[in-house]
Amino acid sequence: MRVLVAEDHTRLANRIAQGLRDAGMAVDVVHDGAAALAQADHSAYDVIVLDRDLPAVHGDQVCRSLAAATDGPRILMLTAAAGVDDRVDGLELGADDYLGKPFAFHELVARVRALCRRTPSAPPIMRCGDLSVDRARHRASRGNHALSLTRKEFGVLEMLVAADGAVVSAEELLEHVWDTHVDPFSNIVAATMLRLRRKLGPPPLIDTVVGKGYRM
């Protein structure tokens, strides 16, 4: 689950980002509308948490542009103006959800997760043989044994199971599971895959397709 936070108040943006990371999401942060559009064009996001009153390019225009894209991200709009008319305006711009400031942080996390579940790519609980992956609760088990996975290990596993046998490249895993600060030339995907395979145990579930990536 990859999220972009577009919020011009740096302290609030960082708090939102850290909270979403603690909830198991990969998060990038920008502080104006122009940067939000550029970042969304560069990377594929599941959800964008979008402040309505952004500088450079107003949040309304950012929302219109993103909502017009085919297979674009879900948009959760944030604003201090929380009246009914404001909420209606935000939804008519193309936002998928709307949250007024101040807000309870656990509600923001729940709304982001709910927006991710709206995407048709995978059901809330996915299975591959005796492996079960609960996307909503961020849990995985094999047989009768719960798996103790890090956030990144779970993200990799989630993508592989959702691919339903298709090959997932290391580049795709980097794009969706890690944020923009990761070194694309590191061996972080291979190292995470090694740990994940050990935790999954025998018989092996993940195949390496030489020169292409991984599949289950």
N, C-alpha and C positions, 0 to 999 in steps of 0.2 A: 504494500500500500504506500504510494508516494504522494506527498502533499506539498503544495507550494503555499506559503503564507505571504500575502501581499498586504503589508501594514506599515504606515509611515512612522508610527511611534515605535522607535527602536526597542525600548524596554518591553513594551507589550508584545511586539513581534517575537522577541527572543523568548519571552515566557511562554507564549503559545507554542512556539517551535519545540521548546524543551519538553513541554507537557505532552505534545503529540509524539515526540521521540520516546518518551517514557512509556507511552501506550503502544509502542511497537511499530511506529511508522517512520519512513524515511522522509525528511523534511528539508526543504530549501526555503530561504527567506529573501524577499526583496522589499524595497521601501518606497517605490513609486510605480505608477501605472505603466510607464514606458518599459521599465525593467520587467514588470510582470508579463507584458506581452512578449518581450524578447525571450524570457525564460521559458514561457509556455510554448513558444515556437521551437525552442531548442530541445526541450525535454518533454517526455510524455508523463503527465500527472493524472492520477485518479481523481483528486479533489483539489480545488483551489479555494483557500480561505481568503476572501477578498474584502478589504476595507473599502467602503463606498466612497470615502472622501480622500482619495489618493492624489498626490501632486503629479505634475508632468502630464500624465493622461488620467483624466477622472475615472474613478471606478466604474461609473455607468458605461463609459465607452469601452473600457476593458471587458466588462461583462457582455456587452453586445457583441464584441469581436469574438470572444471565446465561445459564446453560445451559438454563433453562426457556423462554427467549424464542425465538420463531419467527425463524429466520434471524439468530440472534445471532452474536456474534463467536466466533472460535476462542480458546481459553484455554490459555495456557502458565503453569502454576503453578510458582512458585519457593518453596523452603523450605530451611531449614538441616537439617530432619529428612529424611534421604534414605534411610531404611530401606525395605525392600520393603513392609512394611505401610503405611508413610506414603504411598508411591507409589500403592499400590492404593486407599487412602482418597481420595487426591486425584483419581484417575481416576473413582472411583465417584461423586464429587460432581458430575461433569460436565466436568472438565478434559479437554482434548484431548491434552495432553502435560504432562510433569512434569520439572523440572530441579532437582537439589539444589545448594545452596550449599556451598562455593565452586564456581564453574563456569568453564569456558574460554569467553571471550567469543565466539570464532568459532563455537562450538557453539550458543550462544544465537541468534546471527544465523541460522545454518543451520536451526535448529528453527522460528524465526519464519517464515522463507521457506517451509519445508515446509508449515506450517499454512496459509499463504496459498494455496499451490498446491492444497490440498484443496478449496477452494471451487469449485463447479461452474460459475462464471460464465465462465471462459475457460481454454483450454489453455495449457501452458507456453510454446509458440511460436505466435504469432498472425500471420496474414497478411491483407493487404489489397492486392490487385493485386501490384505488385512490391515492396511494403513488407513487411518481416519484423520482428517484435518478439519478442525472446527475454526473457520475464519472469524466468526463473530466473537468467540471466547478466547481466541488465540491459543488453542490447545491442539496437541496432536498425540495420537496413540497408535501403537502397532500391536495387534492382538489385544491382549488384556493389560498391556503395559503402557503407562503414560510416558511420553518422551519429554525430557528436560532440555528444551532448545533455547538458544539465545534468540534475540529478535531477528538477527540476520539469518540465522539457520532456518527459522520458521518462515521468513520471507522467501528464501530460496525454495524451500519445500513447497510452499503454497503455489509459487509460480510453476514449478515442475508438474505438480498434480493438476493444476488448472489447464495446462497445455494438452492434457489428455493424449499423451503419447507423442506429441510433436516435439521436435528438437528446440531447445531454448539455448541461445548462445550466451557466452560469458558477457558479451556486451549488453544484451538485454537484461541479464541479471543485475549488472552494475547500474543500469539506467533506472530500474524499478525498485531495487532493494536498498541501494546506497544513495547518498546525496551527492551533490556536485563537488564536495571536498575530497572525495576518494581519488586516489591516484589510479588512472585507467591502466597504467603499465605495471601495477603491482600484481602479486599472485593471490590477492585476497579472495577471489572467487574459488580458486583451486583449494586454498587452505580451508575455507568454509565448507566446501563440498567434502573434503576429507573428513572433517569432524562430523558432518551430518551423516555420512555413510557409516561411520563408527557407531553413532547413536542409533541409527535405524537397525543395525545388526543384520544377521543372515536370515534368509537368503538375500542377496543384494537386490535393491530396487532401482538404483540409478545407474544407467549406462552412460559411458562417455562415447560420443560420436566424434572421432578424431577429426580435427579441423573445423568442426561445426558447433559442438556444444554438448548438452546433456539432455537426457530424456528418461522418463519412467515408463 
